[in-house]
Amino acid sequence: MTQLLRTEKKLFAAALVLGVVFAGCKREDKPAEGSGPAAGGASGTAGATPGDGPILVGEYSSMTGAEATFGQSTHNGIMLAVEEVNAAGGIKGRKVEIKLYDTQGKTQEAGTAVTRLITQDKVTAVLGEVASSLSLAGGAVAQQFGVPMVTPSSTNERVTKIGDMIFRVCFIDPFQGYVMAKFSRDNLKAAKVAVLYDQSQAYSKGLKDAFVKSFTEMGGEIASEQAYNKGDSDFNAQLANIRDAKPDAIFIPGYYTDVGNIALQARKLGITAPLMGGDGWDSSELPKIAGEAIEGGYFSNHYSHEEQRPEVRNFVKAYQAKYSAVPDGLAAMGYDAARLLFDAMKRAASLSGKDLAQAIGETKDYASVTGKITIDAGRNARKPAVVLQIKGGKHAYVATIDPK
Ligand code: PHE
């Protein structure tokens, strides 16, 4: 609380220095009624308080770079939710607008983007990032300023531990690691598995650790553990070690561009063991990069577009109508995160960071595309995971695994 007040004062001082009228900013810390400047420009919109503009929500996503489809799909999902909420009258009579910055998949850009969204654009809340390392960087900034952030799909355990302003609508990696360990033991009957992970990404390292822990607890053996770094393109040394260890399967908890190159090089080296991974595989680009090399591979994910639940059917239909594409997991998570945030805004006592965070934290059994969402005390969502298989370059549903 004291931190919030301090932040408030700092912003107020900065506003005075810049000679701008603080109440004219779009920051929503004050009750709407009566706080707007007299010259706020009554637009004549029925029901809107004079001075009330749209509610500005910030988004930071990787629109370009090696993880470009993550940001693009997430943004598509978010914009579908925005279109729907605005068509239904907005939130408390106000329209929602999104201000987007491209992180290019870079950690430094994530911190800069969230700083700009909050200090310059005065957003009410922040949506993003996808990659956990980027959410860790951006989340630290949002927490510092007391602005709520909802990450659609960052699964690393540490992300929501940043503080009371940081939420997520997805499951976490200790669970995802358990899911793939269980799947390799029960379905693939694997005794010995090799792992190859990106040691520069919080997500990849955390998911590797979780998988190794669960798999060994289930009586499995780790035949070889190999690492690479973001930007690497030659994986032959690591793969040669893995080939020599003769694993029954290989677990590759990385992002799709790297996974695609790894799969190609593995098959070239004569490795025929099945490949497995996590949600980082979820991109239509993966089969384009790897072709045959990734066929038959299994990965855990947040939803399957083949599920028959009405939430899934309605979403797939609306998304296809708007974008002429089948929505991937990222699109579904972006949509769910945005809808959940808008629902909390409707219930919140005010749109101050504190009130909004409280309303997000009180979300219970919220019907969503990726399953019912209840935000727990750790600001995480507890949900089942699905296992998908790449077949003919598409995602085929294999199994649903419930939380432990
Ligand atoms: N879970 C990944 C991370 O935390 C991001 C991701 C989510 C990627 C969903 C693809 C699909 O970094």
Residues whose N, C-alpha, C, O or C-beta is under 5 A from the ligand:
A	BS01	LIG	V130 A131 S132 S153 S154 T155 N156 Y203 D279 G280 D282 G329
